[in-house]
Amino acid sequence: MKLKDKVCIVTGGAQGIGEAIARLYMEEGANVAIADLNLDEAKATADRLSAKGPGKAMAVAMDVTDEDQVNKGVAQVVAAWKTVDVLVSNAGVQIIHPIEEFPFAQWKKLLSIHLDGAFLTTKACIPHMYKQGSGSIIYMGSVHSKEASPLKAAYVTAKHGLLGLTRTVAKEGGPKGVRANLICPGFVRTALVDKQIPEQAKSLGISEQDVIKKVMLGGTVDGEFTTVDDIAQAALLFAGFETNALNGQSLVVSHGWYMN
């Protein structure tokens, strides 16, 4: 029970990586707010996870690009559970195009979800952490926080930006007991990645099987996808680590695709 009675907010928590993190946190005794753009999906996930316990779950409607919604969502959590101990900024999307064909509106949409969302949720949560003198903020980066791939100009830019935000929040928050760290997954077989496979096959002129074997997993040591449970374990490490010894760090979880 590493997170017994801790209050956690997980954005994009209704499915995929976010749901896996929420589930593990609750197994470790946390009360978790499933914050998601789709309130119905968030409620269904909260109900499903609450039935298993031992922690509790609640659903919160949150468009992470909308400052008013973010502030109201965090206020809803604090009204129910008094504080925020852990923020997992996980909400994200993927949009791929060659740079010369990348629609500016889609560039701005992706950066807003990843960067504005991380900033706004941090801004709303961190005063509660400062007040109690402790807290953990976990950003969901990527191997693309460290290196680049074709067709992903917006995503790579956003994920690199999260590395800078992590380090800045760690510098500001560390003296006040707040840690900020970045998880950098490799390819995780979620709906987001499944959508990329045919898109990349078309853009690169190769088969979908080659996208998986050569593009996505070619750099790993074992040709395996990272799992949502792998990422959840990394998120548990950062949430449960109680000193500044682990602050401002980025942890790559990628089957050896990228090695620090």
TASUL-V779597 format. One record per helix or strand of 2 or more residues. SS is the DSSP state (2 for helix, 1 for strand). FROM is the first residue (numbers start at 1). TO is the last residue. If there is no record, write none. Layout:
ss:SS from:FROM to:TO
ss:SS from:FROM to:TO
This chain:
ss:1 from:7 to:11
ss:2 from:16 to:27
ss:1 from:31 to:36
ss:2 from:39 to:50
ss:1 from:57 to:61
ss:2 from:67 to:81
ss:1 from:86 to:89
ss:2 from:99 to:101
ss:2 from:104 to:132
ss:1 from:135 to:140
ss:2 from:143 to:145
ss:2 from:153 to:174
ss:1 from:178 to:185
ss:2 from:191 to:204
ss:2 from:208 to:216
ss:2 from:228 to:240
ss:1 from:250 to:253
